[in-house]
Amino acid sequence: MSWPEFLGWLDTIGFDLGGYHISLLVAFKILTVVVGVVVIGWTLTRFVRRVFRRMTRLDLAQQVLGEKLVNIAVWTALVLIGVDILGINLTALTVFSGAFGLAIGFGLQKTLGNLISGIILLMDRSIEPGDVIAVGTGSDKTVGKVNRIGIRAVAVTTRDHIRYLIPNELLMTSAVENWTASTKDERMKVPVRVAYGTDLDLAERLMLQAIEGVDRVQPEPKPAVWLVSFAEKGIEFEIQVSISQPEIGTGMIRSAILRNVWRLFNENGVVIPAG
């Protein structure tokens, strides 16, 4: 059986619905076009990604934004080409497409909102891949490094190596702390309390000494020790340091500073009050 005869045989297996003939041949064409659109689209998007990654004159946010806009245009064009190849008469489906489009509109409202929000985030560059952000407040705060700004959500990896997908729309409507908007360092605060009667100048010198040699503590901005308050149980200080790579955690730095503070206070007779 030749190929034209095979296609003719596939067209005979089917049924008529109104003015349309639905057969295995039609199903085969649809399947072929859909697979072709997906494969070509996937190939082109990978090519577009490689092209934009090589544009070193653009920063990372501009590369991601350009890549997404081109990908949207590519997929839109491929879908329209696929519809044209299948010979679908869109005018005959006006009423159906209107009702169907309304339903899809309500169903995809959040998706479209997240898509637009993601594009806005990339355009105003308030959040970029590589930034360390904090979303939420109190115990519900999520802190992590932005790995990718996708069509629907931002992928954030926390210090515990847990990956969260935060909807783009949430980042547009909620308060977000960007700890690395202007620098890739983070300002960390370590509270320390000393007993009343302590030589404050000595305590401050010892706390600054405790910072020296701690891994990932940056010399600039210069570390500082602030007197915060005279509390009921002691005099409260705050050690402020700038650290690098905050996305991998701050607990070990805080621990190292407090260990040094404890050792130096004990060696110099500075008392840390209980409670």
C-alpha positions as CSV (number, residue, x, y, z in Angstrom):
1,M,0.0,0.0,0.0
2,S,1.4,3.4,-1.1
3,W,1.5,6.3,1.3
4,P,-1.4,8.2,-0.5
5,E,-3.5,5.0,-0.3
6,F,-2.7,4.6,3.4
7,L,-3.8,8.2,4.1
8,G,-7.0,7.6,2.1
9,W,-7.6,4.5,4.1
10,L,-7.2,6.4,7.4
11,D,-9.7,9.0,6.1
12,T,-12.3,6.3,5.6
13,I,-12.2,5.3,9.2
14,G,-14.3,7.9,11.0
15,F,-17.7,9.6,11.2
16,D,-19.4,12.8,10.2
17,L,-20.4,15.5,12.7
18,G,-22.5,18.2,11.1
19,G,-20.5,19.5,8.2
20,Y,-17.2,18.0,9.5
21,H,-15.6,14.7,8.8
22,I,-13.7,13.3,11.8
23,S,-11.4,10.4,11.0
24,L,-8.1,8.8,11.9
25,L,-6.5,10.9,9.3
26,V,-7.7,14.1,11.0
27,A,-6.5,12.8,14.3
28,F,-3.1,11.9,12.8
29,K,-2.8,15.4,11.3
30,I,-3.6,17.0,14.7
31,L,-1.2,14.8,16.5
32,T,1.6,15.5,14.0
33,V,1.1,19.3,14.2
34,V,0.9,19.3,18.0
35,V,4.1,17.2,18.3
36,G,5.8,19.4,15.7
37,V,4.8,22.6,17.4
38,V,6.1,21.3,20.8
39,V,9.4,20.0,19.4
40,I,10.1,23.1,17.4
41,G,9.0,25.4,20.2
42,W,11.2,23.5,22.7
43,T,14.2,23.6,20.3
44,L,13.8,27.3,19.6
45,T,13.4,28.3,23.3
46,R,16.6,26.5,24.1
47,F,18.3,28.2,21.2
48,V,17.0,31.6,22.4
49,R,18.2,30.9,25.9
50,R,21.7,30.1,24.7
51,V,21.7,33.3,22.5
52,F,20.7,35.6,25.4
53,R,23.2,33.9,27.8
54,R,26.0,34.9,25.4
55,M,24.9,38.5,25.4
56,T,27.3,39.5,28.2
57,R,26.7,43.2,27.6
58,L,23.2,42.6,29.2
59,D,22.9,42.0,32.9
60,L,21.2,38.8,34.1
61,A,17.7,40.4,34.5
62,Q,17.8,41.9,31.0
63,Q,18.8,38.5,29.6
64,V,15.9,36.8,31.4
65,L,13.4,39.5,30.3
66,G,14.5,39.3,26.7
67,E,14.4,35.6,26.7
68,K,10.9,35.4,28.0
69,L,9.5,38.0,25.6
70,V,11.0,36.3,22.6
71,N,9.8,32.9,23.9
72,I,6.2,34.2,24.2
73,A,6.4,35.5,20.6
74,V,7.8,32.2,19.4
75,W,5.1,30.1,21.0
76,T,2.3,32.5,19.8
77,A,3.6,32.3,16.3
78,L,3.9,28.5,16.4
79,V,0.3,28.1,17.7
80,L,-1.0,30.4,15.0
81,I,0.9,28.4,12.3
82,G,-0.4,25.2,13.7
83,V,-3.9,26.4,13.5
84,D,-3.4,27.5,9.9
85,I,-1.9,24.2,8.9
86,L,-4.8,22.3,10.4
87,G,-7.2,24.6,8.5
88,I,-9.3,25.4,11.5
89,N,-11.9,28.0,10.7
90,L,-11.9,30.2,13.7
91,T,-14.8,32.3,12.4
92,A,-17.1,29.2,12.6
93,L,-16.2,28.8,16.2
94,T,-16.9,32.4,17.2
95,V,-19.7,31.7,19.6
96,F,-18.1,28.7,21.1
97,S,-14.7,30.4,21.4
98,G,-16.3,33.3,23.1
99,A,-17.8,31.2,25.8
100,F,-14.8,29.0,26.0
101,G,-12.5,32.1,26.1
102,L,-14.5,33.6,29.0
103,A,-14.2,30.4,31.0
104,I,-10.5,30.1,30.2
105,G,-10.1,33.8,31.1
106,F,-11.5,33.2,34.6
107,G,-9.5,30.0,35.0
108,L,-6.2,31.6,33.8
109,Q,-6.7,34.9,35.6
110,K,-4.0,34.1,38.2
111,T,-1.7,32.6,35.6
112,L,-1.9,35.8,33.4
113,G,-1.5,37.9,36.5
114,N,1.6,36.0,37.5
115,L,3.0,36.3,33.9
116,I,2.6,40.0,33.8
117,S,3.9,40.4,37.3
118,G,7.0,38.4,36.4
119,I,7.7,40.7,33.4
120,I,7.2,43.8,35.6
121,L,9.6,42.4,38.1
122,L,12.2,41.9,35.4
123,M,11.6,45.3,33.8
124,D,11.9,47.4,37.0
125,R,14.7,45.1,38.2
126,S,13.5,45.2,41.8
127,I,14.3,41.5,42.1
128,E,16.9,39.7,40.0
129,P,18.3,36.2,39.9
130,G,20.9,35.8,42.6
131,D,19.3,38.2,45.0
132,V,18.6,37.2,48.6
133,I,15.1,38.1,49.6
134,A,12.8,37.8,52.6
135,V,9.0,37.4,52.0
136,G,6.5,37.4,54.9
137,T,6.8,38.5,58.5
138,G,7.7,37.0,61.8
139,S,7.8,33.2,62.0
140,D,6.3,33.0,58.5
141,K,9.2,34.8,56.9
142,T,10.9,32.9,54.0
143,V,14.5,33.9,53.3
144,G,16.3,32.5,50.3
145,K,18.3,33.1,47.1
146,V,16.4,33.8,43.9
147,N,17.4,31.1,41.5
148,R,15.0,31.8,38.6
149,I,12.1,34.1,37.8
150,G,9.7,32.0,35.8
151,I,6.4,32.6,34.0
152,R,4.3,31.7,37.0
153,A,6.6,31.9,40.0
154,V,10.0,32.8,41.4
155,A,12.1,29.9,42.5
156,V,13.8,30.6,45.9
157,T,16.2,28.3,47.7
158,T,16.4,28.8,51.5
159,R,19.4,28.3,53.7
160,D,18.0,24.9,54.6
161,H,18.2,24.0,50.9
162,I,14.4,23.9,50.6
163,R,13.1,25.2,47.3
164,Y,10.0,27.4,47.3
165,L,8.0,28.6,44.4
166,I,6.6,32.0,45.3
167,P,3.9,33.3,42.8
168,N,5.1,36.4,41.0
169,E,1.8,38.2,41.9
170,L,2.5,37.7,45.6
171,L,5.9,39.5,45.2
172,M,4.1,42.4,43.6
173,T,1.4,42.8,46.3
174,S,3.4,41.9,49.5
175,A,6.2,43.5,51.3
176,V,9.5,42.0,50.2
177,E,12.9,42.6,51.7
178,N,15.7,42.5,49.1
179,W,18.9,42.1,51.1
180,T,21.1,42.3,48.0
181,A,19.4,45.0,45.9
182,S,22.6,47.1,45.9
183,T,25.2,44.6,47.2
184,K,25.6,40.9,47.4
185,D,26.5,41.2,51.1
186,E,24.1,41.2,54.1
187,R,24.1,43.3,57.3
188,M,23.9,40.9,60.3
189,K,23.1,41.9,63.9
190,V,24.3,40.0,66.9
191,P,22.8,41.1,70.3
192,V,25.0,40.9,73.4
193,R,24.1,41.8,77.0
194,V,26.5,42.8,79.8
195,A,25.9,43.4,83.5
196,Y,25.5,46.8,85.0
197,G,28.8,48.1,86.4
198,T,30.7,46.9,83.3
199,D,33.4,49.1,81.7
200,L,31.4,49.9,78.5
201,D,34.5,51.0,76.6
202,L,36.2,47.8,77.4
203,A,33.2,45.7,76.4
204,E,33.0,47.5,73.1
205,R,36.7,46.9,72.3
206,L,36.3,43.2,73.2
207,M,33.2,42.8,71.0
208,L,35.1,44.4,68.1
209,Q,38.0,42.1,68.8
210,A,35.6,39.1,68.7
211,I,34.8,39.9,65.1
212,E,38.4,39.7,63.9
213,G,39.2,36.6,61.9
214,V,35.6,35.3,61.6
215,D,35.1,33.8,58.2
216,R,32.9,35.7,55.6
217,V,32.9,38.9,57.7
218,Q,33.6,41.8,55.4
219,P,35.9,44.7,56.3
220,E,33.6,47.2,54.5
221,P,31.2,48.5,55.7
222,K,33.3,48.7,58.9
223,P,31.9,46.5,61.7
224,A,30.3,48.4,64.5
225,V,29.1,48.0,68.1
226,W,26.0,49.9,69.2
227,L,24.6,50.5,72.6
228,V,20.9,49.7,72.2
229,S,19.3,50.1,75.6
230,F,19.5,49.9,79.3
231,A,17.3,46.9,79.9
232,E,16.0,45.5,83.2
233,K,18.5,42.6,83.3
234,G,21.5,44.4,81.8
235,I,23.0,46.7,79.2
236,E,22.2,45.6,75.7
237,F,24.6,46.0,72.8
238,E,24.3,45.1,69.1
239,I,27.2,43.9,67.0
240,Q,26.7,44.8,63.4
241,V,28.8,43.2,60.6
242,S,28.5,42.8,56.9
243,I,28.8,39.2,55.6
244,S,29.3,37.6,52.2
245,Q,27.2,34.8,50.8
246,P,24.2,35.2,53.1
247,E,22.3,32.6,51.2
248,I,24.4,29.7,52.6
249,G,23.5,30.7,56.1
250,T,24.4,33.0,59.0
251,G,24.2,30.7,62.0
252,M,27.9,29.6,61.9
253,I,29.0,33.3,61.8
254,R,26.8,34.2,64.7
255,S,28.1,31.2,66.7
256,A,31.7,32.1,66.0
257,I,31.3,35.7,67.1
258,L,29.4,34.7,70.3
259,R,32.1,32.1,71.1
260,N,34.8,34.8,70.8
261,V,32.8,37.2,72.9
262,W,32.3,34.6,75.6
263,R,36.0,33.8,75.7
264,L,37.2,37.4,75.7
265,F,34.6,38.5,78.3
266,N,35.8,35.6,80.6
267,E,39.4,36.5,80.1
268,N,38.8,40.2,81.0
269,G,36.2,39.8,83.8
270,V,33.2,41.1,81.8
271,V,30.0,39.6,83.2
272,I,27.1,38.4,81.1
273,P,23.9,38.6,83.2
274,A,21.7,35.5,83.5
275,G,18.3,35.5,81.7
